[in-house]
Structure formats: C-alpha cells, structure tokens
Amino acid sequence: PFHELVARLQRAVPGWASQRGKQAALTVSGGEVGVPCQLADALTSALTHLVRNSVVHGLETSSERAREGKRGEGHIELRCTSLPGGVRVELQDDGCGIDLAGLRARLSPDAGEVSDEELPFVAGVSTAEETDAMAGRGMGMVAGRHELQQVGYGLRVAQAQGSGVHIVIEPLPA
C-alpha cells in the first residue's frame, strides 16, 4: 500500500522543515492504493528527493508565507491513484514554486538551449545558495527521474511557478 511507502516521509517532513526554520506537514491520499513491486523501491527513493526539494526549495518560512497571505505552515500533499497497468503519484505543495530564473542563471554556458520543462532536471543546477546535507548539489530531480525511468515510469513537472509545484509520476507510454 502507498501509505506504507510514505509513512517515513510524513514523520521526516516536520524535522526537515525545522532545520530550515520552517513549518511543514505532509498529507497523503490514496494510501490504500497498491504500488507495483517493481516500482516500490524507486518510488520511495524518488519521493524522498522530491519531498525534500519541496521543503528546502519550495516552501517559505512562516514570516515569508505571512507576507504572501498564506498560513504559517507549508503543506505538501502526495496523492496516489490506480491506473490500468500501474499507478499515478502526484506531489503538490503550496510553496513559491520552482525558481526557473534562478535555475537558468546557474546553467553552465555550454548547457545549450534548455526548455522550462527540462530546466529542473539539469544535473548540477540548484537554487540553493549553499550546499549542505539536504540540498545544493542539483541532483534531487535528476536522481528521482532516473530511478523511475529504470522501472518504466516518468516524472514531469506539471506546474512549476506561481502557486506551488505540481509533480506527476506515471507509467511511460509503451
């Protein structure tokens, strides 16, 4: 069941947020949905990267959220739904979204033309000012996507700016 794969994340999110001077909670819907065995390990690893990215990069501090008219605690939701031949997992947060301009400014000059949709998946590019144990290496999205592709699933950013981030994980087309 999906809820067994993400229970550790629900416990980890408040601590990760506290380390960044933030408040956050993770809710889960579709917890009863069965996750295919071949997907379970990759999904657990990918969601760890993605949820941590939401906490570190996406959610604002309580004071920043207050200035934006948001409640002090950031919210991340994971939803799992059954599909023929697999599952769809969605991550939605209510943070500031992905700073595409910040990522683009950190691109290497030899990176070439990179679309907004692919920008979060460029290896080594991060919006973090400093590298630490939780962020800054620019590998979270890259690693998550790679792990999922190995088991036939794709990861895409459905919404990157504005009212948070919306990420979709679903089977790749045959």
C-alpha positions as CSV (number, residue, x, y, z in Angstrom):
1,P,0.0,0.0,0.0
2,F,1.1,3.5,-0.9
3,H,0.8,4.7,2.8
4,E,3.5,2.2,3.8
5,L,5.9,3.7,1.3
6,V,5.4,7.2,2.5
7,A,4.9,6.9,6.3
8,R,8.6,7.7,6.9
9,L,8.3,10.9,4.9
10,Q,5.3,12.0,6.9
11,R,7.5,11.8,10.0
12,A,10.5,13.4,8.4
13,V,8.9,16.5,6.9
14,P,8.4,18.5,10.1
15,G,12.1,17.8,11.1
16,W,13.4,18.8,7.7
17,A,11.3,21.9,7.8
18,S,12.5,22.8,11.3
19,Q,16.2,22.5,10.1
20,R,15.4,25.3,7.6
21,G,13.4,27.5,10.1
22,K,10.1,26.5,8.5
23,Q,7.0,24.6,9.5
24,A,5.6,21.9,7.2
25,A,3.3,18.9,7.1
26,L,2.8,16.2,4.6
27,T,-0.6,14.6,3.9
28,V,-1.4,11.5,1.9
29,S,-4.4,10.5,-0.1
30,G,-4.8,7.2,-1.9
31,G,-2.9,5.5,0.9
32,E,-4.7,2.2,0.3
33,V,-3.7,2.0,-3.4
34,G,-1.3,-0.9,-4.1
35,V,2.0,0.1,-5.6
36,P,3.5,-2.4,-8.1
37,C,6.5,-4.2,-6.6
38,Q,8.9,-3.1,-9.3
39,L,8.0,0.5,-8.6
40,A,8.1,0.5,-4.8
41,D,11.9,0.9,-4.2
42,A,12.3,3.5,-7.0
43,L,9.3,5.4,-5.8
44,T,10.4,5.6,-2.2
45,S,13.7,7.0,-3.2
46,A,12.3,9.4,-5.8
47,L,9.7,10.7,-3.4
48,T,12.4,11.3,-0.7
49,H,14.2,13.5,-3.2
50,L,11.1,15.3,-4.3
51,V,9.5,15.9,-0.9
52,R,12.8,17.2,0.5
53,N,13.1,19.5,-2.5
54,S,9.6,20.9,-1.7
55,V,10.7,21.5,1.9
56,V,14.0,23.1,1.1
57,H,13.4,25.0,-2.1
58,G,9.6,25.4,-2.4
59,L,8.1,26.1,1.0
60,E,8.7,29.5,2.5
61,T,9.4,30.4,6.1
62,S,6.4,31.3,8.2
63,S,7.2,35.0,8.0
64,E,7.6,34.9,4.2
65,R,4.3,32.9,4.0
66,A,2.6,35.5,6.2
67,R,3.7,38.3,3.8
68,E,2.2,36.3,0.9
69,G,-1.1,35.9,2.8
70,K,-0.6,32.2,3.4
71,R,-0.9,30.2,6.7
72,G,2.4,29.8,8.5
73,E,2.7,26.0,8.0
74,G,3.6,24.8,4.5
75,H,1.6,21.9,3.1
76,I,2.8,19.1,0.8
77,E,0.3,16.5,-0.4
78,L,1.0,13.2,-2.0
79,R,-1.8,11.5,-4.0
80,C,-1.8,8.0,-5.4
81,T,-4.4,6.7,-7.9
82,S,-4.7,3.4,-9.7
83,L,-4.3,3.3,-13.5
84,P,-4.6,0.4,-15.8
85,G,-1.1,-1.1,-15.6
86,G,0.2,1.0,-12.8
87,V,-0.3,4.0,-10.6
88,R,-0.1,7.8,-10.8
89,V,1.5,9.6,-7.9
90,E,1.2,13.4,-7.6
91,L,3.1,15.8,-5.4
92,Q,1.6,19.2,-4.8
93,D,2.9,21.8,-2.4
94,D,1.7,25.3,-1.6
95,G,5.1,27.0,-1.7
96,C,6.6,29.5,-4.1
97,G,7.2,27.1,-7.0
98,I,10.4,26.4,-8.8
99,D,12.6,29.4,-9.4
100,L,13.1,28.9,-13.1
101,A,15.0,32.2,-13.5
102,G,17.3,31.2,-10.6
103,L,18.0,27.8,-12.2
104,R,18.6,29.3,-15.6
105,A,21.1,31.8,-14.1
106,R,23.1,28.9,-12.8
107,L,23.2,27.0,-16.1
108,S,26.6,26.3,-17.5
109,P,27.3,28.3,-20.7
110,D,27.8,25.1,-22.6
111,A,24.4,23.7,-21.5
112,G,22.8,24.8,-24.7
113,E,19.1,25.6,-25.1
114,V,17.1,24.1,-22.2
115,S,13.3,24.4,-22.1
116,D,11.5,25.5,-18.9
117,E,10.0,21.9,-18.6
118,E,13.5,20.4,-18.6
119,L,15.3,23.0,-16.5
120,P,14.6,21.3,-13.1
121,F,16.2,18.2,-14.5
122,V,19.6,19.6,-15.5
123,A,22.3,17.9,-13.4
124,G,24.3,20.1,-11.1
125,V,21.9,23.1,-11.2
126,S,20.3,24.1,-7.9
127,T,18.6,27.2,-6.5
128,A,20.3,26.6,-3.1
129,E,22.8,29.3,-2.2
130,E,25.0,26.8,-0.3
131,T,25.4,23.0,-0.5
132,D,24.6,21.0,2.6
133,A,23.3,17.6,3.5
134,M,19.8,18.4,2.4
135,A,20.3,20.4,-0.8
136,G,22.5,22.3,-3.2
137,R,24.0,19.7,-5.4
138,G,21.3,19.9,-8.1
139,M,20.8,16.1,-8.2
140,G,17.4,15.5,-6.5
141,M,15.2,15.9,-9.5
142,V,17.7,14.2,-11.8
143,A,18.1,11.2,-9.5
144,G,14.4,10.8,-9.0
145,R,13.6,10.9,-12.7
146,H,16.4,8.4,-13.5
147,E,15.3,5.9,-10.8
148,L,11.7,6.0,-12.0
149,Q,12.7,5.6,-15.7
150,Q,14.5,2.4,-14.8
151,V,11.2,0.9,-13.8
152,G,9.1,2.3,-16.7
153,Y,7.8,5.5,-15.0
154,G,8.2,9.1,-16.0
155,L,8.4,12.2,-13.8
156,R,7.3,15.6,-15.0
157,V,6.7,19.0,-13.5
158,A,3.1,19.9,-14.4
159,Q,3.3,23.3,-12.7
160,A,6.5,25.0,-11.7
161,Q,5.8,28.6,-10.8
162,G,3.1,30.6,-9.1
163,S,1.1,28.6,-6.5
164,G,3.5,25.9,-5.7
165,V,4.8,22.9,-7.5
166,H,2.8,20.0,-9.0
167,I,4.8,16.9,-10.0
168,V,3.3,13.9,-11.7
169,I,4.8,10.4,-11.7
170,E,3.1,7.9,-14.1
171,P,3.9,5.0,-16.4
172,L,5.8,5.8,-19.5
173,P,4.0,5.2,-22.8
174,A,4.6,1.8,-24.2
